[in-house]
């Protein structure tokens, strides 16, 4: 299981994580990325790699 965190101060709402996540963990909520399906996270860290602002962290629990 993985914990996915988005720094809302850094997130610009570019949707790179939404579009690249193979498990569809993210949705855009109020113009910011939100990990709404965190239980589906595969821990691949694709979201971390594609985020241009460095706003996402993935931690194994």
Secondary structure as GFF3:
##gff-version 3
##sequence-region A 1 61
A	DSSP	beta_strand	2	6	.	.	.	ID=ss1
A	DSSP	alpha_helix	16	20	.	.	.	ID=ss2
A	DSSP	beta_strand	26	29	.	.	.	ID=ss3
A	DSSP	beta_strand	32	35	.	.	.	ID=ss4
A	DSSP	three_ten_helix	38	40	.	.	.	ID=ss5
A	DSSP	alpha_helix	46	50	.	.	.	ID=ss6
A	DSSP	beta_strand	56	60	.	.	.	ID=ss7
###
